[in-house]
Amino acid sequence: MLRPWTLLLKDIEQIAADSPRYMQIAHGLIHEIERGRLKPGDYLPSSRELAAALDVNRKTIVTAYEELIAQGWLASAGTRGTMVSLSLPRGTAKVAPVTLSPVDIDQTEYPFLPAPDRPIAVPQGRWRKLDEGISDPRLFPADLLARAYRKATEEASRANALHYRDPRGTLPLRSAVADMLRGQRGLTVTADHICITRGSQMGIFLTARILVRPGDAVLVERLTYEPAVAAFRACGAKIVTVDLDEDGIDVEQVEHQCRRHKVRAVFVTPHHQFPTTVSMRPERRLRLLDLARQFAFAIIEDDYDHEFHFGAQPLLPMASYAPARIIYAGSMSKLLVPALRIGYIAAAPGVIDALAYQISLIDGMGNSVTENAAADLLASGEVRRQVRKTAPIYEGRRNAFAQALDEEMGDLIDYRLPDGGLAFWLRFRDPAALDRIEARAPALGLSFAPSRSFSVEEGGERGLRIGFASLTEAEAREVLQALRRCADEL
């Protein structure tokens, strides 16, 4: 007796309404098998009978049957028709009620490590994302990038180089990055000391993977870069905090914690501390290096915005004079455009090989076309010319942002004019004003990193890090006026 197949199609349309008709029917038959209503060896109606029952073209049923035969759900029995494959297990599914309910794709039946209770800051619609200090991609010529991509693609095609490559990154980009670090930052590196990553955050995470074992202590400043802390924790690290002030990390506390814990690594952003923007003084850098030698820990130096400095000549990276103790993380995102996602790690060749192995597990290889396009822009001097061109623009935006801060929010906040970098750190005199901003900003279409995200510990210092470089002066004024409206009491 022919079962009510019209019910199958009616129910499965609720689940896969956007799928082709034959796929809806195939999904429906799979559900019947999984739920035990169709068992191995059961014969299905002929394609003509099922087409009539479901009021579809017979070719649709033939296509559905052929798809399921190819997948192994059904088997052809020649002139006897089509049946459920005998190779499927018997008796493993309970018979469900006749009417199917839509599949709840939001539920799982297996354990996994959930994301923290904090939304990812990806605004939708007409929101304005206030970044934490990125360059303005509108200032990078699109035709320049397009030419570099076209050249890289054509050269790779001619050289048969569009297949899997070195997980350390393409040699042209590693060489170009090494040249930049030698010539502009004083690092004595070659291509063998460079590993290309998908942004500096990937580099930090991979560094945590090769350094940290569960229970190892990693020292970070009380205010720091939250994704780095999350990476260390994901690798099982015990996070230990130390203070910082206007001269950078408190090295006396570093020594104190090293005597209490087996410290595996210290994470710092000495050029422009994240989020406060202060620079670590030379004497503290040298003392931190002495402690690294004494207690045998690695220093992870995140130099995320080295080129952007508006005061005196910036200090050289710590990695330039203590390479044996430093794993140096950098990014091309601010030099080019953030969407390219190019970061790098500079370290000893053995460290680079360990990082490359980790990349081979999760990425296989990088994007060789993008990497070679970036290499061409570096080697040709276009990146350096772009930095020289945009630096005065960013300095002007910094100064205008400071003036707008004074005029719009001067009675609410304290800040220091950053010597470099692309963001301000805003401390609020009245925490209630900051609470009102964070509560009301979404209604005005503003999105930014939560004030608590910069503090490692519960109840720690709060503030907002607001990037100025990606905003024109008019946009910055509009944003600050909106923040002021949020801060004011109703």
N, C-alpha and C positions, 0 to 999 in steps of 0.2 A: 504493500500500500504506500502510495506516495505521501511522504510527510509534508507538512505545510511549509514549503520552501519560500513562499512569499513572505513569511514571517522573518526568515533569515535575512533577506535583502532589506526589508523594512528596518530591522534592528541594526544591521551593519552600516546602513546609510548614516545612522547617528554617530557612528565611530569614525568613518572614513568618507565623509560627505564630499571632500575635495578630490578624492581619488577617482581614477577612471572606473567605469562600470565593471569591467572584468576584474579589476583589482579589489573592488568592494566584494564581489562574489567570492574571489579567492580567499580573502580575509575571513569572510563568513564561514566558509568550509573549514578553514584552519581552526577557527574558534569551536566549531562543532566537534572536530576531532579532539582538540585539547580538553574540552569539557566532557568527553566520553560519550556523547550522543551518537557520534559516528565512530565505529570501532574497526580495527584492522580486519580486512576481509569483507567489510560491508560494501555492497555495490551502490553506486550512485545512479540516479536517473540518466537516461540518455541525454545528450546535449539538446535534442529536439524537445523532449519532455520538459527539461528544466527551463529552457528558453520560453516555452509556452507558459509555464507556471509563474515565471518571474516577469513575463511580458518584456523580454529583451530579444535582441537579434541572436540567432543561433551561433553566429561567429563569436559573439561575446562569451558564450559558454565554452565553446571550443578553446578559445584563448585562455580562459581561466583554468580549464582542465589541463591544458598543455603546460601552463606555468607551474601548476602544482605537481604535475608528473616530473617536470625538470627539477623541482626542488626536493622531490622525494616524499611528498605527502601522499600522493596518489600513484597508482600503477595501472597500466593498460592491460586488460585481460583479453585482448584481441576481439573476437566477435561477441564475447560475453559482456563487453562494456568496460567501464572504468570503476575501480574499487579503491578503497583506502589501503595504502601500502601495508603488506604483511610484516614489513621490517620495523614498523613502529611498535613501541611497548604497549602491552595490554594492561588494562585494569589500573592505571595509575591516576586517572582523573575521576573525580566525583561528578555525577550527573547534576548539572545546575538546573535551575528553573528554565522553562522553555524560552521565556523572554530574556534576551540579552540586555544588560545595562551598558551604557557607554563606558569605555575603558577609562579608568582614572589614572592618567599619566602622571599626576602629581604625587602618587603614592609609590612606595617601594616596599619590597618584601625582603630586604637584605640590609645589614648594618653598614654604615659608612661614617666617615668623619665629617660632620656638618661644618658649614661656613660659620664664622663668628656672627654674633647678633649685631651686625652692622651692615647697612645697605651699601652696595657698591655704588660709587659716585659716578653714575653714567646718566646724566639728565636726558629726558625725552622732550620732544616738542620744542617749544620756544624758550627753553631754559637757558640761562647764561651760567656756564661753569666757571667759577673763579678758581683758577689753577694756583698751584703752589710755587710757581716760578718757571714758566717755560717761555721760549722765544715766540715771536709772532710769525707763524708760517706764511702769512700774507706777504711778508717782506722778502721771502725767498722766491726768485724768479721761476715760475713753473716751466718756462721753455728751457731753462738751463737744466732742470731736473729731467725733463723729457728727452733732451739730447743725450744726456749721460746714460739714461736707460736704453735708448735706442742703440747707442754705440756699444754698450755692454752686451746687449742681446745679440746684435749682429756678430760681434767678435766671438762670443761664446758658441754661437751656432756654427760659425766657420771652423772653430777649433774642436767641435764635437764635445763641448764642455757643459752641456745642459743636463748632465746626469749627476748622480750623487758624488759629492766632493768631500774634502777634508772637513771634519767636524770642528776643527780649530778656526775655520773660516778660510776664505780664498786668500791665496798668497799676495795678490796685489793690494788688498785692503789691509792685511796684517803688516805688510811692508810700509804702506802709506801711514798707518797709525803709528808704527814705530818711528818713522821719520819725523812725524809731528811731535811725538813725545820727546825725542832727542833734541830737536831743534828749538822747541818752544817751552818745554817743561824740564829739561835737564835730565831725563831718565836715560840711562845707558842700556838701551834695549834694541833688539833686532826683531825680525818677524817671528823668531822662535820663542820669544817672550810674550807673544800676544795671542789671546783667544777671543774671537768675535762672538758676541752673544746677542740675543734679542732684547736689547735694552740693558741698562746697568742693573735693573732689578733682577733679571735672570742671572746676571753675573754674580750678584750678591748671594742669591739662593744657591747657586752651584758651589760657590765658595763655602757656604755653610755646610753643604753636603759632604765636601771632602775634608773639612776641618773638624766638625762637631760630632761627637758621639753622645748618646743619651746620658744625661747627668753632668756633662761638661759645663763649666761656667763660661759665659760670654759677658763681658762688661760693655755697657752702653751708658750714655749720658741720660739723665732723667728726662730731658726733653730730646727727642731724637726722631729718626725716620721710622715710622711705624712698620712699613713693609719689611724692612730689614729685621726688626725684632720678630715679626711673624715668621720670617724665614728661619731664623735661628731656633725659634720655638718648635717649628715644624720638624726640625732635625733632632729634637730632644734636648736642646740646650736649657740650662738653668740661667735665666737672665738676672744679672746683678747690676744695679744702677749705681752711678756715681754722680756727684754734682758737677756743675759747670758755672762759670761766671763770665765776665767781660773779656777774660783772657783765654777762654776755652775750658777744656776738661780739667777737673781737679786732680792733678797727678798724685797728690798725697793720699787721696782716697783710693786711687788706683792701686798704690802700693799696699794700703791697708787691706783692700779686698783680695789682693794677690796672696797675702799672708793668711787669709781665712779660707780661700777657695783655690782649687786647681783651675786656673784660668787658661782656657784654650785660645781665646781671641778677644781683642778689643776693637769695637767698631767706632770709627770717628769720621767726621766730615770737617777736617781742620781748615780748609780754605775759606768756606763760608758755612759755619755750623748750621745744620738743619735741626730745628726751624729758625733759630734766633739770629742767624747771619753773622755772628761774631767770628773773628779769625783767631786761631790758636797761636799764641805767642811763641817765638823761636825757642825760648828757654824751656817752655813746657813740651814742645815737640822733642827736644833733645832728652829731657827727663823721661818722657814716655818711651823713647827708644832704649834708654838705659834699663828701664824696667822690663821691657820686652826681652832684652838679652838676659837679664837676671832671672826672670821667671819663665822664660822659654815660651812666650805666647806670640801669636801672630797679630799684626796690626792690619786691619782691613780699612784702607783709606779710600773713602768714596769722594772723588773729586768731580762732582756732577756739573759744575759750571765754571771751570777754571778761566775761560777766556773773558768772562764778563766781570771786569774790575774797573772802577771809575776813579779810584784814588791813586796812591803811589803804586809802584811796580809790585805786583803780587808776590808773595813768598813762593819759593819753589815747593813742589810736592815733597812730602817726607820720603816718598819712594825714590826721589832723585839722589838722596845721599845715604839711604839705608835699605837698599833693595832686598837684602837677605831677610829682612824682618817684615816686609810690607807686601801685601796683596793689594794692588792698585786697581780700583774700579772707575771707569769713565764712561761717557756717553757721547754719541754723535747727535743725539736728538735735538739739542739746543743749537748745534752748529748747522745742522741741515733742517729737517722738519721732524716733529715728534712721530709722525705716522710711519717713518721708515724703520723705527725700532732697531737701531744699531747701537750696541754697547760693546765694551771690551774689558778684558782683564789683562793687566800686565804683571807678570810674576816670573819666577824661575821656571825653566823648561819642564821640570818634573811636575810642577803644579799645573802648568798648561796642559800637559798630557793627561793628568787626572781630570781636569775640567772637560777636556775633549771626550774622554770616555763617558762622563756623565751626559754630555750633549748627545753622544751616539745612542744613549738609551731613550732619550725623550724627544729628540729632534732629528737625529740622523745626520743632518747637515743643515747649514743655513740657507739663506736665499742668495745663491751665488750671483744672480743678475743684479739684485739690489746692492750687494756688497761691492761688486766691481764698478757699478755706477758711482757709489760713494767713493771708491778708491780713485776713480778718474777725477772727481770733483776736488778731492784732497790734493792729488799729485799735480793737477793743473794750476793750483793756487786759487781756484774759485772760492773755496771755503774760507780761506784767509781773507780774500777780498770782501766776501760777504760780511765777515766779522768786523772788518774795518769800516764798512759802510753802515752797519746797523748799530755799532757801539754808540755813536753820538745820538742816534735816535732813542736808544734805550736809556741813555743818561738823561736826555731831555724828558722822557716819560717818567723816570724816577723822580726828578725834581718837581715835575708837575703833580705827580701823585702825592708827594710830601706836602706840597702847598694845599692840595685839595683835602688831604687828611686834616691839616691844621684848621681849615675853614669849615669843614663839614663835621668833624668828629674830635676836634682838638680837646674838648672838655671831657671826653670819655676815655681817651687812650693815652698810653705812653709808647714811644717807639724811638729807635735810633735810625738815623739815615744810613742805609747800608753802603759800605765802601764798594761792594761788588755784589754779584748775584742778581737775580731778577725778581726778588720778592721782599716784602716788608713783614716784620714780626710785630704784631699789634698786641699789647698788653692792656687789659681793661681795668680801670680803677674800680669800677663797680661790677662785680660778677653778675648782678641781676640784669644789667644792660646787655651783657653777652648772652645770657639766657634768652632774653627777648629776641635778640637777633637770630639765634639758632631756631627758635620756635616759629618765628614769623617769616623768615626768609623764603621758605618754599612757596608761600602764597604769592610772593612777588617774582617767582621764577628764578631765584638765585640758589646755586648749589656750590658748596665748598666743603673742604675737609673739616670734620667736627673738631671743636677746640680740645676735646679730651683725647683725640687720636695722637697728639704729639707727646703726651705724657705717658711714660711707661707704667707708672703706678697709679692706682685709684686715688683720687683726691689730690693729685699733683697739680702743678701750675698749668693754667689754661691760657690760651691766646689763639689768635687767628693768623695764619700765614697766608698773605694775599699777594699773588703775582701781579706785577705792574706792566711787564714788558709786552704781554699779548693784548693789552688794551690801549686804544688810542686815548688821548687826553680827554676827549668828550665821553668815551665809553667809561673811563675810570671815574670821572665826575658823576656820571649817571649811577654807577654801581655804589659809590660811597654815599650818595644821597639816599639811595634805596636802603642801604645798611643803617643810615641814620634814622630813617622812618621806622625801621624795625626796632631800633634801640629805644626810641622815645616811648615813654609811658602813655597809654591811651587816656 
